Amino acid sequence: MTQRYEEYQRTDAGSSIPNADEFLRLFNEISAERARRERARRAEEAERSRRRRRVRVRIGGRGDALYIISIAAKLAEMHPQTLRKYDREGLVSPSRTQGSRRLYSEEDLERLQIVRRLSEDLGLNLNGVGLVLELVQHMRGMLDVLEQSEDLTESTSAKAVADEIKVILAYLGVE
């Protein structure tokens, strides 16, 4: 459009337009401003897209980071298909969006690391991993009871049991 206007300006008809140079300058400024705004809009859209990959939501009164499967797979250093397999086997249970997309929490990522340690380092199959995870859950419950009970914390045998549970959990890679 600018080129046509410049051609028009060079003709006789264009010479009769008052302030033609000023109009052309303003037109170019407006075009440049429009292009700048479009670039800024695209950059903002790209940034929003990057931020969407890490979603913060409030669950139970606290803010937890939730990750879609591709990001969770990178953080856990596993293939997304492996995460899907562990979900089908019940080894990890990510939350779901309304559209049934998996959202992995920090706790899910820790659990994935435990599954990896049990399967790769200790050579357990997935059924064995599931059994050990259930035992770990029960052991954590026992440890909580021991640490919260005033009567039991004064007992040396209760302290010894709590220490032994902590050693077992540490061996399995569980805090």
CNS distance restraints for C-alpha pairs under 8 A (distance, minus, plus):
assign (resid   1 and name CA) (resid   5 and name CA) 6.36 0.50 0.50
assign (resid   2 and name CA) (resid   6 and name CA) 6.21 0.50 0.50
assign (resid   2 and name CA) (resid  24 and name CA) 7.62 0.50 0.50
assign (resid   2 and name CA) (resid  27 and name CA) 7.97 0.50 0.50
assign (resid   2 and name CA) (resid  28 and name CA) 7.88 0.50 0.50
assign (resid   3 and name CA) (resid   7 and name CA) 6.25 0.50 0.50
assign (resid   4 and name CA) (resid   8 and name CA) 6.10 0.50 0.50
assign (resid   5 and name CA) (resid   9 and name CA) 6.04 0.50 0.50
assign (resid   6 and name CA) (resid  10 and name CA) 6.41 0.50 0.50
assign (resid   7 and name CA) (resid  11 and name CA) 6.76 0.50 0.50
assign (resid   8 and name CA) (resid  13 and name CA) 6.96 0.50 0.50
assign (resid   8 and name CA) (resid  14 and name CA) 5.24 0.50 0.50
assign (resid   9 and name CA) (resid  13 and name CA) 7.03 0.50 0.50
assign (resid   9 and name CA) (resid  14 and name CA) 3.71 0.50 0.50
assign (resid   9 and name CA) (resid  15 and name CA) 6.00 0.50 0.50
assign (resid   9 and name CA) (resid  17 and name CA) 7.87 0.50 0.50
assign (resid   9 and name CA) (resid  20 and name CA) 7.32 0.50 0.50
assign (resid  10 and name CA) (resid  14 and name CA) 5.94 0.50 0.50
assign (resid  10 and name CA) (resid  15 and name CA) 6.93 0.50 0.50
assign (resid  11 and name CA) (resid  15 and name CA) 6.70 0.50 0.50
assign (resid  12 and name CA) (resid  16 and name CA) 7.08 0.50 0.50
assign (resid  13 and name CA) (resid  17 and name CA) 7.42 0.50 0.50
assign (resid  14 and name CA) (resid  20 and name CA) 7.80 0.50 0.50
assign (resid  19 and name CA) (resid  23 and name CA) 6.25 0.50 0.50
assign (resid  20 and name CA) (resid  24 and name CA) 6.19 0.50 0.50
assign (resid  21 and name CA) (resid  25 and name CA) 6.18 0.50 0.50
assign (resid  22 and name CA) (resid  26 and name CA) 6.18 0.50 0.50
assign (resid  23 and name CA) (resid  27 and name CA) 6.02 0.50 0.50
assign (resid  24 and name CA) (resid  28 and name CA) 6.17 0.50 0.50
assign (resid  25 and name CA) (resid  29 and name CA) 6.24 0.50 0.50
assign (resid  26 and name CA) (resid  30 and name CA) 6.12 0.50 0.50
assign (resid  27 and name CA) (resid  31 and name CA) 6.21 0.50 0.50
assign (resid  28 and name CA) (resid  32 and name CA) 6.11 0.50 0.50
assign (resid  29 and name CA) (resid  33 and name CA) 6.08 0.50 0.50
assign (resid  30 and name CA) (resid  34 and name CA) 6.10 0.50 0.50
assign (resid  31 and name CA) (resid  35 and name CA) 6.25 0.50 0.50
assign (resid  32 and name CA) (resid  36 and name CA) 6.16 0.50 0.50
assign (resid  33 and name CA) (resid  37 and name CA) 6.18 0.50 0.50
assign (resid  34 and name CA) (resid  38 and name CA) 6.23 0.50 0.50
assign (resid  35 and name CA) (resid  39 and name CA) 6.29 0.50 0.50
assign (resid  36 and name CA) (resid  40 and name CA) 6.21 0.50 0.50
assign (resid  37 and name CA) (resid  41 and name CA) 6.04 0.50 0.50
assign (resid  38 and name CA) (resid  42 and name CA) 6.21 0.50 0.50
assign (resid  39 and name CA) (resid  43 and name CA) 6.17 0.50 0.50
assign (resid  40 and name CA) (resid  44 and name CA) 6.09 0.50 0.50
assign (resid  41 and name CA) (resid  45 and name CA) 6.09 0.50 0.50
assign (resid  42 and name CA) (resid  46 and name CA) 6.16 0.50 0.50
assign (resid  43 and name CA) (resid  47 and name CA) 6.21 0.50 0.50
assign (resid  44 and name CA) (resid  48 and name CA) 6.16 0.50 0.50
assign (resid  45 and name CA) (resid  49 and name CA) 6.20 0.50 0.50
assign (resid  46 and name CA) (resid  50 and name CA) 6.33 0.50 0.50
assign (resid  47 and name CA) (resid  51 and name CA) 6.20 0.50 0.50
assign (resid  48 and name CA) (resid  52 and name CA) 6.11 0.50 0.50
assign (resid  49 and name CA) (resid  53 and name CA) 7.02 0.50 0.50
assign (resid  50 and name CA) (resid  54 and name CA) 7.78 0.50 0.50
assign (resid  51 and name CA) (resid  55 and name CA) 7.30 0.50 0.50
assign (resid  53 and name CA) (resid  67 and name CA) 6.56 0.50 0.50
assign (resid  53 and name CA) (resid  68 and name CA) 6.43 0.50 0.50
assign (resid  53 and name CA) (resid  71 and name CA) 7.27 0.50 0.50
assign (resid  54 and name CA) (resid  65 and name CA) 6.80 0.50 0.50
assign (resid  54 and name CA) (resid  66 and name CA) 6.23 0.50 0.50
assign (resid  54 and name CA) (resid  67 and name CA) 5.40 0.50 0.50
assign (resid  54 and name CA) (resid  68 and name CA) 7.38 0.50 0.50
assign (resid  55 and name CA) (resid  65 and name CA) 6.06 0.50 0.50
assign (resid  55 and name CA) (resid  66 and name CA) 5.39 0.50 0.50
assign (resid  55 and name CA) (resid  67 and name CA) 6.54 0.50 0.50
assign (resid  56 and name CA) (resid  63 and name CA) 6.42 0.50 0.50
assign (resid  56 and name CA) (resid  64 and name CA) 5.99 0.50 0.50
assign (resid  56 and name CA) (resid  65 and name CA) 4.93 0.50 0.50
assign (resid  56 and name CA) (resid  66 and name CA) 6.19 0.50 0.50
assign (resid  57 and name CA) (resid  63 and name CA) 5.75 0.50 0.50
assign (resid  57 and name CA) (resid  64 and name CA) 6.13 0.50 0.50
assign (resid  57 and name CA) (resid  65 and name CA) 6.95 0.50 0.50
assign (resid  57 and name CA) (resid  66 and name CA) 7.45 0.50 0.50
assign (resid  58 and name CA) (resid  62 and name CA) 5.46 0.50 0.50
assign (resid  58 and name CA) (resid  63 and name CA) 4.72 0.50 0.50
assign (resid  58 and name CA) (resid  64 and name CA) 6.56 0.50 0.50
assign (resid  59 and name CA) (resid  63 and name CA) 6.53 0.50 0.50
assign (resid  59 and name CA) (resid  64 and name CA) 7.05 0.50 0.50
assign (resid  64 and name CA) (resid 105 and name CA) 6.79 0.50 0.50
assign (resid  64 and name CA) (resid 106 and name CA) 7.44 0.50 0.50
assign (resid  65 and name CA) (resid 105 and name CA) 5.97 0.50 0.50
assign (resid  65 and name CA) (resid 106 and name CA) 6.71 0.50 0.50
assign (resid  66 and name CA) (resid 103 and name CA) 5.52 0.50 0.50
assign (resid  66 and name CA) (resid 104 and name CA) 5.24 0.50 0.50
assign (resid  66 and name CA) (resid 105 and name CA) 4.69 0.50 0.50
assign (resid  66 and name CA) (resid 106 and name CA) 7.23 0.50 0.50
assign (resid  67 and name CA) (resid  71 and name CA) 5.87 0.50 0.50
assign (resid  67 and name CA) (resid  72 and name CA) 5.53 0.50 0.50
assign (resid  67 and name CA) (resid 103 and name CA) 5.23 0.50 0.50
assign (resid  67 and name CA) (resid 104 and name CA) 4.99 0.50 0.50
assign (resid  67 and name CA) (resid 105 and name CA) 6.48 0.50 0.50
assign (resid  68 and name CA) (resid  72 and name CA) 6.08 0.50 0.50
assign (resid  68 and name CA) (resid 101 and name CA) 7.39 0.50 0.50
assign (resid  68 and name CA) (resid 102 and name CA) 6.09 0.50 0.50
assign (resid  68 and name CA) (resid 103 and name CA) 4.96 0.50 0.50
assign (resid  68 and name CA) (resid 104 and name CA) 6.38 0.50 0.50
assign (resid  69 and name CA) (resid  73 and name CA) 5.88 0.50 0.50
assign (resid  69 and name CA) (resid  80 and name CA) 6.20 0.50 0.50
assign (resid  69 and name CA) (resid  83 and name CA) 7.58 0.50 0.50
assign (resid  69 and name CA) (resid 102 and name CA) 6.18 0.50 0.50
assign (resid  69 and name CA) (resid 103 and name CA) 6.64 0.50 0.50
assign (resid  69 and name CA) (resid 104 and name CA) 6.97 0.50 0.50
assign (resid  70 and name CA) (resid  74 and name CA) 6.44 0.50 0.50
assign (resid  70 and name CA) (resid  80 and name CA) 6.12 0.50 0.50
assign (resid  71 and name CA) (resid  75 and name CA) 6.22 0.50 0.50
assign (resid  72 and name CA) (resid  76 and name CA) 5.99 0.50 0.50
assign (resid  72 and name CA) (resid  80 and name CA) 7.98 0.50 0.50
assign (resid  72 and name CA) (resid 104 and name CA) 6.37 0.50 0.50
assign (resid  72 and name CA) (resid 109 and name CA) 7.07 0.50 0.50
assign (resid  73 and name CA) (resid  77 and name CA) 5.71 0.50 0.50
assign (resid  73 and name CA) (resid  78 and name CA) 4.97 0.50 0.50
assign (resid  73 and name CA) (resid  79 and name CA) 5.65 0.50 0.50
assign (resid  73 and name CA) (resid  80 and name CA) 5.24 0.50 0.50
assign (resid  73 and name CA) (resid  83 and name CA) 6.97 0.50 0.50
assign (resid  74 and name CA) (resid  78 and name CA) 6.36 0.50 0.50
assign (resid  74 and name CA) (resid  79 and name CA) 7.59 0.50 0.50
assign (resid  75 and name CA) (resid 109 and name CA) 7.69 0.50 0.50
assign (resid  76 and name CA) (resid 109 and name CA) 6.23 0.50 0.50
assign (resid  76 and name CA) (resid 112 and name CA) 6.84 0.50 0.50
assign (resid  76 and name CA) (resid 113 and name CA) 6.75 0.50 0.50
assign (resid  78 and name CA) (resid  82 and name CA) 6.50 0.50 0.50
assign (resid  78 and name CA) (resid  83 and name CA) 7.27 0.50 0.50
assign (resid  79 and name CA) (resid  83 and name CA) 6.80 0.50 0.50
assign (resid  80 and name CA) (resid  84 and name CA) 6.40 0.50 0.50
assign (resid  81 and name CA) (resid  85 and name CA) 6.17 0.50 0.50
assign (resid  82 and name CA) (resid  86 and name CA) 6.20 0.50 0.50
assign (resid  83 and name CA) (resid  87 and name CA) 6.17 0.50 0.50
assign (resid  84 and name CA) (resid  88 and name CA) 6.24 0.50 0.50
assign (resid  85 and name CA) (resid  89 and name CA) 6.20 0.50 0.50
assign (resid  86 and name CA) (resid  90 and name CA) 6.15 0.50 0.50
assign (resid  86 and name CA) (resid  91 and name CA) 5.20 0.50 0.50
assign (resid  86 and name CA) (resid  92 and name CA) 5.97 0.50 0.50
assign (resid  87 and name CA) (resid  91 and name CA) 5.95 0.50 0.50
assign (resid  87 and name CA) (resid  92 and name CA) 5.17 0.50 0.50
assign (resid  87 and name CA) (resid  93 and name CA) 5.78 0.50 0.50
assign (resid  87 and name CA) (resid  94 and name CA) 7.47 0.50 0.50
assign (resid  89 and name CA) (resid 126 and name CA) 7.73 0.50 0.50
assign (resid  90 and name CA) (resid 130 and name CA) 7.74 0.50 0.50
assign (resid  91 and name CA) (resid 115 and name CA) 7.57 0.50 0.50
assign (resid  91 and name CA) (resid 129 and name CA) 7.74 0.50 0.50
assign (resid  91 and name CA) (resid 130 and name CA) 6.00 0.50 0.50
assign (resid  91 and name CA) (resid 133 and name CA) 7.86 0.50 0.50
assign (resid  92 and name CA) (resid 108 and name CA) 6.38 0.50 0.50
assign (resid  92 and name CA) (resid 111 and name CA) 6.83 0.50 0.50
assign (resid  92 and name CA) (resid 112 and name CA) 7.06 0.50 0.50
assign (resid  93 and name CA) (resid 108 and name CA) 7.29 0.50 0.50
assign (resid  94 and name CA) (resid 102 and name CA) 5.79 0.50 0.50
assign (resid  94 and name CA) (resid 103 and name CA) 5.50 0.50 0.50
assign (resid  94 and name CA) (resid 104 and name CA) 4.99 0.50 0.50
assign (resid  94 and name CA) (resid 105 and name CA) 7.08 0.50 0.50
assign (resid  94 and name CA) (resid 108 and name CA) 6.58 0.50 0.50
assign (resid  95 and name CA) (resid 102 and name CA) 5.91 0.50 0.50
assign (resid  95 and name CA) (resid 103 and name CA) 5.20 0.50 0.50
assign (resid  95 and name CA) (resid 104 and name CA) 6.61 0.50 0.50
assign (resid  96 and name CA) (resid 100 and name CA) 5.12 0.50 0.50
assign (resid  96 and name CA) (resid 101 and name CA) 5.31 0.50 0.50
assign (resid  96 and name CA) (resid 102 and name CA) 4.75 0.50 0.50
assign (resid  96 and name CA) (resid 103 and name CA) 5.68 0.50 0.50
assign (resid  97 and name CA) (resid 101 and name CA) 5.24 0.50 0.50
assign (resid  97 and name CA) (resid 102 and name CA) 6.73 0.50 0.50
assign (resid  97 and name CA) (resid 103 and name CA) 7.18 0.50 0.50
assign (resid 104 and name CA) (resid 108 and name CA) 5.64 0.50 0.50
assign (resid 104 and name CA) (resid 109 and name CA) 6.80 0.50 0.50
assign (resid 105 and name CA) (resid 109 and name CA) 6.40 0.50 0.50
assign (resid 106 and name CA) (resid 110 and name CA) 6.32 0.50 0.50
assign (resid 107 and name CA) (resid 111 and name CA) 6.21 0.50 0.50
assign (resid 108 and name CA) (resid 112 and name CA) 6.18 0.50 0.50
assign (resid 109 and name CA) (resid 113 and name CA) 6.41 0.50 0.50
assign (resid 110 and name CA) (resid 114 and name CA) 6.43 0.50 0.50
assign (resid 111 and name CA) (resid 115 and name CA) 6.23 0.50 0.50
assign (resid 112 and name CA) (resid 116 and name CA) 6.15 0.50 0.50
assign (resid 113 and name CA) (resid 117 and name CA) 6.21 0.50 0.50
assign (resid 114 and name CA) (resid 118 and name CA) 6.15 0.50 0.50
assign (resid 114 and name CA) (resid 172 and name CA) 7.07 0.50 0.50
assign (resid 114 and name CA) (resid 173 and name CA) 6.00 0.50 0.50
assign (resid 114 and name CA) (resid 174 and name CA) 6.83 0.50 0.50
assign (resid 115 and name CA) (resid 119 and name CA) 6.02 0.50 0.50
assign (resid 115 and name CA) (resid 129 and name CA) 6.46 0.50 0.50
assign (resid 116 and name CA) (resid 120 and name CA) 5.61 0.50 0.50
assign (resid 116 and name CA) (resid 121 and name CA) 7.43 0.50 0.50
assign (resid 117 and name CA) (resid 121 and name CA) 5.04 0.50 0.50
assign (resid 117 and name CA) (resid 122 and name CA) 6.53 0.50 0.50
assign (resid 117 and name CA) (resid 172 and name CA) 7.39 0.50 0.50
assign (resid 117 and name CA) (resid 173 and name CA) 7.21 0.50 0.50
assign (resid 118 and name CA) (resid 122 and name CA) 4.97 0.50 0.50
assign (resid 118 and name CA) (resid 123 and name CA) 6.44 0.50 0.50
assign (resid 118 and name CA) (resid 124 and name CA) 5.80 0.50 0.50
assign (resid 118 and name CA) (resid 129 and name CA) 6.15 0.50 0.50
assign (resid 118 and name CA) (resid 172 and name CA) 7.15 0.50 0.50
assign (resid 119 and name CA) (resid 123 and name CA) 4.86 0.50 0.50
assign (resid 119 and name CA) (resid 124 and name CA) 4.62 0.50 0.50
assign (resid 119 and name CA) (resid 125 and name CA) 6.00 0.50 0.50
assign (resid 119 and name CA) (resid 126 and name CA) 7.04 0.50 0.50
assign (resid 119 and name CA) (resid 129 and name CA) 6.74 0.50 0.50
assign (resid 120 and name CA) (resid 124 and name CA) 7.39 0.50 0.50
assign (resid 124 and name CA) (resid 128 and name CA) 5.46 0.50 0.50
assign (resid 124 and name CA) (resid 129 and name CA) 6.01 0.50 0.50
assign (resid 125 and name CA) (resid 129 and name CA) 6.21 0.50 0.50
assign (resid 126 and name CA) (resid 130 and name CA) 6.15 0.50 0.50
assign (resid 127 and name CA) (resid 131 and name CA) 6.34 0.50 0.50
assign (resid 128 and name CA) (resid 132 and name CA) 6.17 0.50 0.50
assign (resid 129 and name CA) (resid 133 and name CA) 6.10 0.50 0.50
assign (resid 130 and name CA) (resid 134 and name CA) 6.36 0.50 0.50
assign (resid 131 and name CA) (resid 135 and name CA) 6.34 0.50 0.50
assign (resid 132 and name CA) (resid 136 and name CA) 6.06 0.50 0.50
assign (resid 133 and name CA) (resid 137 and name CA) 6.23 0.50 0.50
assign (resid 134 and name CA) (resid 138 and name CA) 6.41 0.50 0.50
assign (resid 135 and name CA) (resid 139 and name CA) 6.07 0.50 0.50
assign (resid 136 and name CA) (resid 140 and name CA) 6.08 0.50 0.50
assign (resid 136 and name CA) (resid 169 and name CA) 7.05 0.50 0.50
assign (resid 137 and name CA) (resid 141 and name CA) 6.36 0.50 0.50
assign (resid 138 and name CA) (resid 142 and name CA) 6.27 0.50 0.50
assign (resid 139 and name CA) (resid 143 and name CA) 6.09 0.50 0.50
assign (resid 139 and name CA) (resid 165 and name CA) 6.72 0.50 0.50
assign (resid 140 and name CA) (resid 144 and name CA) 6.15 0.50 0.50
assign (resid 141 and name CA) (resid 145 and name CA) 6.34 0.50 0.50
assign (resid 142 and name CA) (resid 146 and name CA) 6.22 0.50 0.50
assign (resid 143 and name CA) (resid 147 and name CA) 6.07 0.50 0.50
assign (resid 143 and name CA) (resid 162 and name CA) 5.82 0.50 0.50
assign (resid 143 and name CA) (resid 165 and name CA) 6.97 0.50 0.50
assign (resid 143 and name CA) (resid 166 and name CA) 7.98 0.50 0.50
assign (resid 144 and name CA) (resid 148 and name CA) 6.01 0.50 0.50
assign (resid 145 and name CA) (resid 149 and name CA) 5.93 0.50 0.50
assign (resid 146 and name CA) (resid 152 and name CA) 5.99 0.50 0.50
assign (resid 146 and name CA) (resid 153 and name CA) 6.38 0.50 0.50
assign (resid 146 and name CA) (resid 158 and name CA) 6.69 0.50 0.50
assign (resid 146 and name CA) (resid 159 and name CA) 7.81 0.50 0.50
assign (resid 146 and name CA) (resid 162 and name CA) 6.60 0.50 0.50
assign (resid 147 and name CA) (resid 152 and name CA) 7.74 0.50 0.50
assign (resid 147 and name CA) (resid 153 and name CA) 6.25 0.50 0.50
assign (resid 147 and name CA) (resid 162 and name CA) 7.65 0.50 0.50
assign (resid 148 and name CA) (resid 153 and name CA) 7.63 0.50 0.50
assign (resid 149 and name CA) (resid 153 and name CA) 6.20 0.50 0.50
assign (resid 150 and name CA) (resid 154 and name CA) 6.69 0.50 0.50
assign (resid 151 and name CA) (resid 155 and name CA) 7.04 0.50 0.50
assign (resid 152 and name CA) (resid 158 and name CA) 5.63 0.50 0.50
assign (resid 152 and name CA) (resid 159 and name CA) 7.74 0.50 0.50
assign (resid 153 and name CA) (resid 158 and name CA) 6.22 0.50 0.50
assign (resid 153 and name CA) (resid 159 and name CA) 6.17 0.50 0.50
assign (resid 154 and name CA) (resid 158 and name CA) 7.67 0.50 0.50
assign (resid 154 and name CA) (resid 159 and name CA) 7.66 0.50 0.50
assign (resid 155 and name CA) (resid 159 and name CA) 6.37 0.50 0.50
assign (resid 156 and name CA) (resid 160 and name CA) 6.14 0.50 0.50
assign (resid 157 and name CA) (resid 161 and name CA) 6.19 0.50 0.50
assign (resid 158 and name CA) (resid 162 and name CA) 6.12 0.50 0.50
assign (resid 159 and name CA) (resid 163 and name CA) 6.09 0.50 0.50
assign (resid 160 and name CA) (resid 164 and name CA) 6.14 0.50 0.50
assign (resid 161 and name CA) (resid 165 and name CA) 6.19 0.50 0.50
assign (resid 162 and name CA) (resid 166 and name CA) 6.26 0.50 0.50
assign (resid 163 and name CA) (resid 167 and name CA) 6.31 0.50 0.50
assign (resid 164 and name CA) (resid 168 and name CA) 6.33 0.50 0.50
assign (resid 165 and name CA) (resid 169 and name CA) 6.14 0.50 0.50
assign (resid 166 and name CA) (resid 170 and name CA) 6.00 0.50 0.50
assign (resid 166 and name CA) (resid 175 and name CA) 7.93 0.50 0.50
assign (resid 167 and name CA) (resid 171 and name CA) 6.18 0.50 0.50
assign (resid 168 and name CA) (resid 172 and name CA) 6.39 0.50 0.50
assign (resid 169 and name CA) (resid 173 and name CA) 6.28 0.50 0.50
assign (resid 169 and name CA) (resid 174 and name CA) 4.98 0.50 0.50
assign (resid 169 and name CA) (resid 175 and name CA) 6.49 0.50 0.50
assign (resid 170 and name CA) (resid 174 and name CA) 5.31 0.50 0.50
assign (resid 170 and name CA) (resid 175 and name CA) 6.10 0.50 0.50
